[in-house]
Amino acid sequence: MIKPTEVLGQPAMWLRAPDGAEVTVLLHGGQIVSWIPAGDQERLYLSPLAVAGGASAVRGGIPVVFPQFAQRGPLPRHGLLRERTWQWVEGAQRGDVVIGVLRVSDDEASRAIWPHHFEAELSFSFSGLQLDVELAIVNTGEPGVDAAFDFTAALHSYLLVDDVRRARLGGLFGVKYIDQLSGAEQHQEMDPFSFAGEIDRLYLDTASVGAGALTLSTSMGRMLIKREGFDDVVVWNPGPAKAAAMVDLPDDGWLQMLCVEAAAVGTPVTLSPGQEWVARQSFEV
């Protein structure tokens, strides 16, 4: 079943698989804001204070970051797509699996601050206990006329946890990371590891040490997190002090969320006109 709905006062699409699994996606930001596996509970965190529309980025779900991660460049934080309205392209049921596709491209406003032609497509599929999310970027410039462009990107996934202080994340042993709070570079020595408060780490080139699927363990159960085409992983939680300063996050909201992001940040991706880049993140409970 697929039908239009509203979330945060904005147009959205609600999709349900034959086995009862559900996904809701906002057209604002092209952002998946809810995933309920079959026979299970909500697995994505959406702040009860989140706002959408206009220049607001939605706090929660799976924000799409492109063409700049965080403030690692001159563009707005996390790029150009979180506040854009995406086009709903397709929703369909194929056997037991339900798919959805959204798309957005450059316009006069985006070219005024980032002078490139592009198309971004977010596609997702789900059934049972699994959700797969794919991001595709195309340089739609004219070969021989327009330039190549570099970008960074991420699926900024907010995962729902009962208490982040009791959560454990495994699968990153030996991976080099940048502690973005201190600027220090270290290697992950504890696996799995836990969370006591604020954390902001960029794990680089995870495949170089054979890091594969991640496992998030909470009292809600275990979640397997896989990625393909994304070389990096970002782990983020604002902790109590920063949460208290955020107008769109309850003071105790940091306890119920953990961002485990599939990212391409350490080495920017280069696309010439006509080229396409595709990467995926998947979740299974």
DAKAJO-V315685 format. One record per residue. SS is DSSP state (~ for helix, > for strand, _ for the rest). PHI is phi in degrees with one decimal (NA if undefined). Layout:
# DAKAJO-V315685
ss->SS phi->PHI
ss->SS phi->PHI
This chain:
# DAKAJO-V315685
ss->_ phi->NA
ss->> phi->-137.4
ss->> phi->-153.6
ss->> phi->-69.5
ss->> phi->-151.4
ss->> phi->-132.2
ss->> phi->-135.2
ss->_ phi->56.0
ss->_ phi->75.2
ss->> phi->-119.1
ss->> phi->-60.0
ss->> phi->-148.6
ss->> phi->-123.6
ss->> phi->-112.2
ss->> phi->-129.1
ss->> phi->-133.7
ss->_ phi->-84.4
ss->_ phi->-57.4
ss->_ phi->-87.1
ss->_ phi->100.7
ss->_ phi->-62.8
ss->> phi->-133.2
ss->> phi->-137.1
ss->> phi->-123.3
ss->> phi->-129.2
ss->> phi->-81.7
ss->_ phi->-73.4
ss->> phi->-68.7
ss->_ phi->83.0
ss->_ phi->55.7
ss->> phi->-113.3
ss->> phi->-67.4
ss->> phi->-117.3
ss->> phi->-152.1
ss->> phi->-140.5
ss->> phi->-117.5
ss->_ phi->-62.0
ss->_ phi->-59.3
ss->_ phi->67.9
ss->_ phi->-122.1
ss->_ phi->-117.8
ss->> phi->-54.2
ss->_ phi->-119.9
ss->> phi->-109.4
ss->_ phi->-90.9
ss->> phi->-127.8
ss->_ phi->-59.3
ss->_ phi->-67.4
ss->_ phi->-104.3
ss->_ phi->-62.9
ss->_ phi->-127.1
ss->_ phi->-139.8
ss->> phi->104.6
ss->_ phi->62.2
ss->_ phi->-95.9
ss->> phi->-88.5
ss->_ phi->-93.6
ss->_ phi->-82.1
ss->_ phi->-84.2
ss->> phi->136.8
ss->_ phi->70.4
ss->> phi->-127.9
ss->> phi->-64.6
ss->> phi->-99.0
ss->> phi->-103.0
ss->> phi->-173.1
ss->> phi->-97.4
ss->_ phi->-140.5
ss->_ phi->-87.5
ss->_ phi->52.0
ss->_ phi->-112.5
ss->_ phi->-86.5
ss->_ phi->157.1
ss->_ phi->-87.4
ss->_ phi->-83.5
ss->_ phi->-56.3
ss->_ phi->-52.4
ss->_ phi->64.6
ss->> phi->90.5
ss->_ phi->-115.9
ss->_ phi->-103.8
ss->_ phi->-69.5
ss->_ phi->-105.8
ss->_ phi->-85.0
ss->> phi->-89.0
ss->_ phi->-91.9
ss->> phi->-90.6
ss->> phi->-78.8
ss->> phi->-98.0
ss->> phi->-158.6
ss->> phi->-139.2
ss->> phi->-156.1
ss->> phi->-108.1
ss->> phi->-124.5
ss->_ phi->68.2
ss->_ phi->-88.6
ss->> phi->-103.1
ss->> phi->-110.1
ss->> phi->-122.3
ss->> phi->-143.2
ss->> phi->-136.9
ss->> phi->-127.9
ss->> phi->-147.5
ss->> phi->-147.3
ss->> phi->-136.3
ss->_ phi->-62.9
ss->_ phi->-143.7
ss->~ phi->-60.1
ss->~ phi->-67.1
ss->~ phi->-68.2
ss->~ phi->-68.9
ss->~ phi->-67.3
ss->~ phi->-115.3
ss->_ phi->-145.7
ss->_ phi->-79.8
ss->_ phi->-138.6
ss->_ phi->-97.6
ss->> phi->-151.0
ss->> phi->-136.0
ss->> phi->-114.1
ss->> phi->-127.5
ss->> phi->-109.4
ss->> phi->-125.1
ss->> phi->-142.1
ss->> phi->-142.6
ss->> phi->-156.7
ss->> phi->-173.3
ss->_ phi->55.8
ss->_ phi->-110.9
ss->> phi->-129.4
ss->> phi->-129.9
ss->> phi->-114.9
ss->> phi->-126.2
ss->> phi->-124.6
ss->> phi->-114.9
ss->> phi->-121.5
ss->> phi->-120.8
ss->> phi->-122.1
ss->> phi->-82.3
ss->_ phi->-93.2
ss->_ phi->-65.7
ss->_ phi->-86.2
ss->_ phi->-56.2
ss->_ phi->83.4
ss->_ phi->-119.2
ss->_ phi->-93.9
ss->_ phi->-90.9
ss->_ phi->-69.2
ss->> phi->-135.4
ss->> phi->-104.4
ss->> phi->-153.1
ss->> phi->-118.4
ss->> phi->-155.5
ss->> phi->-162.9
ss->> phi->-103.6
ss->> phi->-87.3
ss->> phi->-71.9
ss->> phi->-93.3
ss->> phi->-99.2
ss->> phi->-81.7
ss->_ phi->-129.9
ss->_ phi->-77.7
ss->_ phi->-157.7
ss->~ phi->-60.6
ss->~ phi->-70.6
ss->~ phi->-107.9
ss->_ phi->-85.0
ss->> phi->-134.2
ss->> phi->-120.2
ss->> phi->-121.6
ss->_ phi->115.4
ss->_ phi->-115.9
ss->_ phi->-57.8
ss->_ phi->83.9
ss->_ phi->-79.0
ss->> phi->-72.8
ss->> phi->-137.4
ss->> phi->-102.2
ss->> phi->-78.0
ss->_ phi->-78.3
ss->_ phi->-86.8
ss->_ phi->-108.4
ss->_ phi->84.9
ss->_ phi->-74.1
ss->> phi->-106.9
ss->> phi->-142.5
ss->> phi->-116.0
ss->_ phi->-68.2
ss->_ phi->-104.8
ss->_ phi->-103.9
ss->_ phi->-150.1
ss->_ phi->-73.3
ss->> phi->-125.9
ss->_ phi->-118.1
ss->_ phi->-133.6
ss->_ phi->-110.7
ss->_ phi->178.0
ss->_ phi->-62.8
ss->> phi->-146.5
ss->> phi->-152.3
ss->> phi->-124.8
ss->> phi->-110.6
ss->> phi->-87.7
ss->_ phi->-103.7
ss->_ phi->47.3
ss->~ phi->-61.8
ss->~ phi->-68.3
ss->~ phi->-64.7
ss->~ phi->-113.7
ss->_ phi->77.4
ss->_ phi->-70.2
ss->_ phi->-113.4
ss->_ phi->-67.8
ss->> phi->-100.8
ss->> phi->-124.8
ss->> phi->-102.2
ss->> phi->-114.4
ss->> phi->-140.4
ss->_ phi->-68.9
ss->_ phi->-77.7
ss->> phi->120.8
ss->> phi->-107.6
ss->> phi->-124.4
ss->> phi->-94.8
ss->> phi->-120.5
ss->> phi->-115.9
ss->> phi->-146.5
ss->> phi->-145.6
ss->_ phi->90.3
ss->_ phi->-97.1
ss->_ phi->-83.2
ss->> phi->-118.3
ss->> phi->-133.9
ss->> phi->-112.1
ss->> phi->-118.1
ss->> phi->-141.9
ss->> phi->-148.7
ss->_ phi->-74.0
ss->~ phi->71.3
ss->~ phi->-67.4
ss->~ phi->-66.9
ss->~ phi->-70.7
ss->~ phi->-60.8
ss->~ phi->-65.3
ss->~ phi->-91.1
ss->_ phi->-91.7
ss->_ phi->-74.3
ss->_ phi->-107.3
ss->_ phi->-140.7
ss->_ phi->-58.8
ss->_ phi->-56.3
ss->_ phi->-98.6
ss->~ phi->-62.6
ss->~ phi->-61.7
ss->~ phi->-72.3
ss->~ phi->-100.8
ss->> phi->-137.9
ss->> phi->-149.6
ss->> phi->-88.8
ss->> phi->-122.0
ss->> phi->-105.5
ss->> phi->-83.3
ss->> phi->-140.8
ss->> phi->-126.0
ss->> phi->-126.0
ss->> phi->-60.4
ss->> phi->-122.4
ss->> phi->-57.1
ss->> phi->-88.6
ss->> phi->-113.0
ss->> phi->-124.9
ss->_ phi->-85.3
ss->_ phi->-51.9
ss->_ phi->91.4
ss->_ phi->-87.0
ss->> phi->-129.2
ss->> phi->-122.5
ss->> phi->-132.9
ss->> phi->-145.5
ss->> phi->-138.9
ss->> phi->-135.0
ss->> phi->-132.8
ss->> phi->-130.7
ss->> phi->-143.5
ss->_ phi->-117.8
